[in-house]
Structures are given as structure tokens and as C-alpha cells.
């Protein structure tokens, strides 16, 4: 029996479509306004970001709010110290006069995280938020940051976990790290704290639906988060 040209064409079109990865297009953030969530902590952090004196301006999605609030709580490790902030787009000038940024363009110091242009044991703190997923060799990058820290210095880092690809023409997006991956990355440090970032109530419900539709393991045997924040203390 001869194939129907019309249905054959539809099948071919569907087969081609199935091999095209899902893509999000657009030039800016595509997120719901914070006041549309019923997550109390998201509202509290949004109010904090809007009213805290001296805090820098940054996008107020729940993922970023948690990172910035976590850094703010570490300010005793930062304010008045010699601090390098790696790959940052919006400066954290609240840290003070010892604060500088490092990156491949548009920063105080132009350089590569994997070959930092700083002397051994010359820094008291390093911030590296949402950057390591873009490094070709994240283990080398962490070893470099460890090299540049003084004994007792701290690395404050974060990276996304359950997150979309977000490379650009200027930098690629290579990696996602689990809590076990973070433990391996941070092996050079004497003391390490790894914390998950929380979902909104709505995001948690959506993630559970995705888990079940896509067959991503049994409830209770899998762990998912939007990302991790990590504090490493150099011995």
C-alpha cells in the first residue's frame, strides 16, 4: 500500500522537530513578578533588597535574592578586606575600598580565573557567584582561587544546578554541579559548607510535576535545587 504523501510529510516534520532541543529566545529575563508567589521568604527577601541601606541593585528573582542575602550575611569576611569578585556584572561596592573585580572584560583587573594574575596568598576573600559553570576547567579554577587566598581566607561561591543553558557569544555554559560535585571541587579547602538554594512554593510544585512526567526518579530518592551556595575556608 502506497504511503499517503500528506501524512508522510507530517511524520517527517515531527521527526525533525523531535531532534531540535527546546530553546528559549528573547533579550531579557522572562520571570513572573515576585509578588505573584505565595512564598513568604521570597517576599521578605524582596523587601530586604529594596530597603537595606548601601546594598547594590540586582535582579530580584528568588534564586538571586538568596545568593545576595547569603553574601550579605558573610560581610564580616568581606568588608574592609582585600576581596576579588570574579566575573561579576553588577558590582558589590558595599564591600568597600579593598574590593576589585576580575574578568575577561569590563572589570578592574582583566584576567582569566584559571590563571589568576595575583600572587600566592595575597587575598583575604574571593567571591565567585554563578561563574564556575562557564569555566572550561572548574577544578583548576578552584585550585587557582585557593592558591591566591591567605591562610584563613574564604571563598564564597555559587553555581546553578537545575537550570537552563545560558551561554552567550562571550562565554559558554559547560557544567552543572551536584552537592557531591561541589565536595570534590572544594577538596583543597580545610572546611567547606554547602547549602541548597530554595524553590518558591510554585517552583517546587512545578519541579515535582516535571520529575514525574520525565521519569526523573522516585519521590524521596532524588534531590533537586535551583543551585548551591558554598563557603570554603582555607587552612
N, C-alpha and C positions, 0 to 999 in steps of 0.2 A: 504494500500500500504506500502510495506516494505521500511524502510529508507535506503538510499544509504550509505554504510559504509564510503566511501571516504568523502562525503560531511558532514556526521555527525562528522567525525574526525576533519574536518576543523572548523566546528561550535564550537566544544568543545575547540579546541585550541584557537579560537578567544575569546570565553567567558572567558577562563583562563587568556588570555593576557589582557583583559579589566580590570581585577581586580588587575593587577600589576601596582603600581604607577610608573610614569615616573622617571627615575633615570639618573643622570649624573655621569659617572665614570672617574677616572683619578687622577693623583697625584699632579697636579698643576693648576694654573689659566688657563682658556680657554677663552681668550678675544681677540678681534681684536686690532691691534696696534692703538695707539691714532691718528696717522697721517692719518688713514683711515676715520675719522669722519670729517664732514664739519662744526662742531660746533666751532665757533671762541673762545668761552670761554674755551673750553677744550684745545685748542692749547695754549692759554695764560697761563693757569694754569700749563700745562706741561712744558712750558718754564720757568715759575717761579720756579717750583720744581727742575729743572736742574741747575739753576743759582743762587738761593738765598744762600748767604754765611751762613754757620752754620746750615742749615736745614738738618735734618736727611734724610736718604734714606728710601723710602717706595714704594709699588706698585703704579704705576701711572695710574690706571683706573679712570674714571671720578668721580665715587662715592667717592673714597678715596681722590682724589685730592681736592674735595670740602671740605671734612672734615678737612684735614690738613691745607688748606688755611684759613678756618674759625678759627681754633685753633690759627694759626699764628697771626691773627688779634686780638685775645684776649690776646696777650702776656703781656700786662700791668697787667693783672690779675694773671700772672704766673711767669714771670722771677723775680728771687730774692725772691720768696715766698716759703713757705712750701707747696709742692704740692705732692699729691698721684695720680699716674696714674694706674688705675685698669685694670688688665688683658691684659696689652699691650704686644705685641710680639716684635715689633721694638721700642726701647727706644727713647724718645724725649729728649735727653740730652741737647738740645739747651735751655731748661728751666733753667738750672743752678744748683747750689750746693744744693738747698733745695728740689730737685726733687728725688722722690723714686717711685718704682713700687710695687704694691700689687697684689698677685695672689696665686694660689694654688701650683704653682711650677715655678722654674726658675726666681723668682722675688727678689727684695731687701728685701721685707717683705712677708713671707709666711702666708697667712690667707684667710679667707672667707669674701667676700663682704657683706654677710648678717649678719656677726658678726665681724665687723672690729676691729682689735686689736689696736685701737687708743683711746686716751682719748677724752672725750666730749669737743667740741670747741677747738680742737688742730690744725686744718688745715686751711690754707687760701684758698686753691683751691683743687678741685678734678676733674680729667679727667676720664670719663667712656665712651669710644667710642666703639661701636659695641660689647657690653658686656651684657647689660641687657636682651637681648633675650635669653641668656644662663642661667640666674638666675632662680632658681625654684620659688622664690617669689620676683618679681621685686619691688613691693611696699615696702616690708621690706628692700630691698637693698637701695632704695632711702631714706627711713627713717634713715637708718644707716649712709649714707653719709651726710644727713642733721645734724644728731647728732654730727658728727665729725667736721663739719665746724664751724669756728668762726662766730659771727655776722658780716655781710658784706662779708662773704666768698662766693665763687661761685662754682657751679657745672656746668661743661661743658660736655655734654653727647650727644650720638648719638645712633641710632639703625636703622637697615634696616626695610623697610615696604614691598614693593613688591619685594620679594627676595626668592631665593630657600632655602630649608632646607640645613643647612651646619653644622650639628653635626659631632663629631668625637668620637673616642674611649675615649678621655679625657674629653669631655664636650658635653652636649646635647644642642639641639636647640628647645626652647619651645614656644617663643612668637613673635608676630608682633604687633606694636603699631600704631594706627592712631593718628592724631593731638588731637583728643578728649581723647584718652587713655593717651597721654603724659600729658595733662592738669590734669587728675586725678592722675597720678604718681607724678607730681610735686606740688601737693597741699600743702605740708609743706612749700614751699618757698614763700617769700614775693613778689617776682617779677619773672616772667617767660617769656622768649622769645622762641617761637617755629618756626623753619624755615624749609621749604621743601628743599630737595636736587633736583637739576635739572636733567632732562634727556639730553642725547645727542639728536640732531635732529633725528638721525636714531632710537634711542631707543624710543623716543616719538611716532614716526610713527608706530613702531612695537607694542608698547603697545596699541595703538588705534585699530590696527588690531585684537590683542588678545581680547580686550574688546568686539569688535563686534562679533567675531567668538564664543566667550564663553558666550555671553549674559550678560556681566557684567554692566548692566545699560545703561541709555541713555546719549549721549554726553551732557555735561553741568551739569549733575546731579551727576556725580561721580568724585572723585579726586584720582589720583594715583601718587605716587612718589617712587623713589628707597629707600628713607629713610628720616629721620629728624635729624637736629641738634638742641640742646636745651640748653639754658643758664638759670640757676636758681640762684637767689641772695637770700642769707639767711638774714632775717631781724634782 
